[in-house]
Amino acid sequence: MNRRGALTGISALAAWIMLSGQTPSRQWRRDGYGDLLLYTNNDDPGASWTGGLLAGQLLKMLPASGARVAVQPTAEDLAGAITRGHSDLAVVAYDLALKMYRGAAPFQQFGPIELRVLVENYKYQVVCLADFPRDKAFLVTEALMQDPEPLKLNVPDRPAGTQSRDSIPTHPGAAAFRRGEQLDTK
């Protein structure tokens, strides 16, 4: 067997081992972007602190997620990361998240961003894009709600589908967790 054939065989074997041992709901790597990222911004030190606590909780409950905080310099940079699809999750103060969702100043350049809430407390929301996979949203919500007390977290009850821009809807995966459904692993 030549060297190229051996390397191809080894690569195929390694790929088969990695893929056969994981279900889609437990895979966290995204097309070369890395692990589950919780974006925050430097303008809000409280969001970074909260993001650090949440990333720690996620690593504890979902070690394969490789959850970590990624800090953007400003809230506008954070909105840009979200709209470009670089962000899985973001920890954002209520007022900023609502402005992003509405496309209001200073986020007009991005237009309304289709955000969904996973969990929240009195000041911050953990948001993602509406197309964040339902199974991952369920798992993240479940992991964060294992120990909600330090941050007084809850899962909001705001169904998507309303035309109102007064509040950000709850992600369907988080809503399924809230209703006590089981994760569909099909």
TACORLIN-V856712 format. One record per residue. N is the residue number from 1. D_CENTER is the distance of its C-alpha to the mean C-alpha in Angstrom with 1 decimal. Layout:
n=N d_center=D_CENTER
n=N d_center=D_CENTER
This chain:
n=1 d_center=45.4
n=2 d_center=44.6
n=3 d_center=41.8
n=4 d_center=39.6
n=5 d_center=39.9
n=6 d_center=39.1
n=7 d_center=35.9
n=8 d_center=34.9
n=9 d_center=35.6
n=10 d_center=33.7
n=11 d_center=30.6
n=12 d_center=30.8
n=13 d_center=31.2
n=14 d_center=28.2
n=15 d_center=26.0
n=16 d_center=27.4
n=17 d_center=26.9
n=18 d_center=23.2
n=19 d_center=22.5
n=20 d_center=24.7
n=21 d_center=23.3
n=22 d_center=19.7
n=23 d_center=18.5
n=24 d_center=15.9
n=25 d_center=13.6
n=26 d_center=13.8
n=27 d_center=13.4
n=28 d_center=10.4
n=29 d_center=12.3
n=30 d_center=11.8
n=31 d_center=15.3
n=32 d_center=16.3
n=33 d_center=13.4
n=34 d_center=12.9
n=35 d_center=10.5
n=36 d_center=6.8
n=37 d_center=6.8
n=38 d_center=6.4
n=39 d_center=8.7
n=40 d_center=11.7
n=41 d_center=15.2
n=42 d_center=18.6
n=43 d_center=20.2
n=44 d_center=18.6
n=45 d_center=19.3
n=46 d_center=18.2
n=47 d_center=14.6
n=48 d_center=14.9
n=49 d_center=16.6
n=50 d_center=14.1
n=51 d_center=11.2
n=52 d_center=13.7
n=53 d_center=14.4
n=54 d_center=11.0
n=55 d_center=10.5
n=56 d_center=14.0
n=57 d_center=13.3
n=58 d_center=10.6
n=59 d_center=13.2
n=60 d_center=15.9
n=61 d_center=14.6
n=62 d_center=12.8
n=63 d_center=14.8
n=64 d_center=14.2
n=65 d_center=10.6
n=66 d_center=12.1
n=67 d_center=9.4
n=68 d_center=10.7
n=69 d_center=10.9
n=70 d_center=11.8
n=71 d_center=14.2
n=72 d_center=15.5
n=73 d_center=19.0
n=74 d_center=18.7
n=75 d_center=16.7
n=76 d_center=18.1
n=77 d_center=16.8
n=78 d_center=13.3
n=79 d_center=13.8
n=80 d_center=15.3
n=81 d_center=12.4
n=82 d_center=10.2
n=83 d_center=13.2
n=84 d_center=14.0
n=85 d_center=10.9
n=86 d_center=10.5
n=87 d_center=7.2
n=88 d_center=3.9
n=89 d_center=3.0
n=90 d_center=6.6
n=91 d_center=9.1
n=92 d_center=11.9
n=93 d_center=15.3
n=94 d_center=16.2
n=95 d_center=18.8
n=96 d_center=16.9
n=97 d_center=14.0
n=98 d_center=16.9
n=99 d_center=18.7
n=100 d_center=15.9
n=101 d_center=15.7
n=102 d_center=19.5
n=103 d_center=20.0
n=104 d_center=22.3
n=105 d_center=23.7
n=106 d_center=22.7
n=107 d_center=20.1
n=108 d_center=22.7
n=109 d_center=22.5
n=110 d_center=19.1
n=111 d_center=20.3
n=112 d_center=18.4
n=113 d_center=14.6
n=114 d_center=13.4
n=115 d_center=10.6
n=116 d_center=9.7
n=117 d_center=9.4
n=118 d_center=8.1
n=119 d_center=10.4
n=120 d_center=12.8
n=121 d_center=16.1
n=122 d_center=19.1
n=123 d_center=17.8
n=124 d_center=14.0
n=125 d_center=11.1
n=126 d_center=7.4
n=127 d_center=6.6
n=128 d_center=5.1
n=129 d_center=8.1
n=130 d_center=10.4
n=131 d_center=10.6
n=132 d_center=7.2
n=133 d_center=9.2
n=134 d_center=10.7
n=135 d_center=11.3
n=136 d_center=7.9
n=137 d_center=6.9
n=138 d_center=10.3
n=139 d_center=10.1
n=140 d_center=7.3
n=141 d_center=9.4
n=142 d_center=12.5
n=143 d_center=11.9
n=144 d_center=11.3
n=145 d_center=14.2
n=146 d_center=16.5
n=147 d_center=17.5
n=148 d_center=16.8
n=149 d_center=20.0
n=150 d_center=19.6
n=151 d_center=17.3
n=152 d_center=18.7
n=153 d_center=15.4
n=154 d_center=15.7
n=155 d_center=14.1
n=156 d_center=15.7
n=157 d_center=18.1
n=158 d_center=17.8
n=159 d_center=18.2
n=160 d_center=17.3
n=161 d_center=20.4
n=162 d_center=22.2
n=163 d_center=23.4
n=164 d_center=23.1
n=165 d_center=21.0
n=166 d_center=21.8
n=167 d_center=18.4
n=168 d_center=14.9
n=169 d_center=14.7
n=170 d_center=12.7
n=171 d_center=10.5
n=172 d_center=13.0
n=173 d_center=11.3
n=174 d_center=11.1
n=175 d_center=14.5
n=176 d_center=15.8
n=177 d_center=15.0
n=178 d_center=16.7
n=179 d_center=19.7
n=180 d_center=20.1
n=181 d_center=19.7
n=182 d_center=19.4
n=183 d_center=16.8
n=184 d_center=18.6
n=185 d_center=18.8
n=186 d_center=21.1
